[in-house]
Amino acid sequence: MKHKIILDCDPGHDDAIAILLAARHPQIDLLAITTVAGNQAVEKTTHNALKVCSLANIRTVPIAMGMARPLLRPARHAANIHGLSGMDGPHIPEPDLALSPIHAVDLLIQLLLASAGDITLVPTGPLTNIATAIKQEPAIVPKIKAISLMGGAIGVGNVTSSAEFNIWVDPEAAAIVFNCGRPITMVPLEVTHQALATPAIVARLRAAQQPVATFAADLLVFFAETYQHVFGFAAPPVHDPCAVAAVIDPTIIQAKHMPVAIETVSELTAGRTVCDLYGTSSQPPQVRVGYALAVERFWEMVISTLLNS
């Protein structure tokens, strides 16, 4: 049976590859793509989602634009990584798809309330849309089968020494989602930093001489340049497809259940995912936290899906 998912994203180079994986993998039924401000302003992330889906001929999945800023904080973007468009690098034709007329939050609520409790949410950006939907209509919570999110870190962050970008942008939203009571898989930097798009991976994509694979290779080349400049990585980590892969095959990541709290108060550590790795608190373990990735299986999944697009 296919996994029904809603992909909530902020494209973003790695979000683009997550879209391709979610839309094309035979074990995924992608019900909707909802967009949020994160890697760039929501108008840009939405435009990028439309461009990816137009290029890849993904025409039956509604794309809805969501929240333009975090719940309580000013909008913060990642132009240093993703460029001014949010998806700089490859030339992508303008989209020929229409945006859904419904707001992303309303679409999330509508789809979840109408479901049999069999939809997994896959957020790969800040959690503003998901948190807003929960606040606006709490009746959706028991309808969420599970959440597989890319975000957080057990240890060192990537936007501050304490915080990963997606959680740092909107920690108040993350706190709502992490405490919603539904099964959560957190795919943190410890996992995604193992999903490196090496030159050999890019070469495999280029060798296929297929438009979608070539597009993915072009994305990764730009992504590699910014990651090298900002972080010194020899190859860029492809974060967001890991959260989709964890739905397709939960064994693709090794994980441990543990309590996770979100820091929302401290200026020094705002956005930190405080992972109780050793069970020192009295809190119940509400999150399945990834710590390792089956790297070869992950790339075989991604590449075979892209080549069969």
Secondary structure, DSSP 4 states (H G I P E B T S, - for coil): -PEEEEEEE---HHHHHHHHHHHH-TTEEEEEEEE-SSSS-HHHHHHHHHHHHHHTT--SS-EEE--SS-SSS-----HHHH-SSSS-SS--PPP-SPPPSS-HHHHHHHHHHTS-S-EEEEE-S-SHHHHHHHHH-GGGGGGEEEEEEE---SS--SSSSS--HHHHH-HHHHHHHHTSSS-EEEE-HHHHTT-B--HHHHHHHHHT--HHHHHHHHHHHHHHHHHHHHH--SS-B--THHHHHHHH-GGGEEEEEE-EEE--S-TTTTT-EEE-TT--SSS---EEEEEEE-HHHHHHHHHHHHHT-
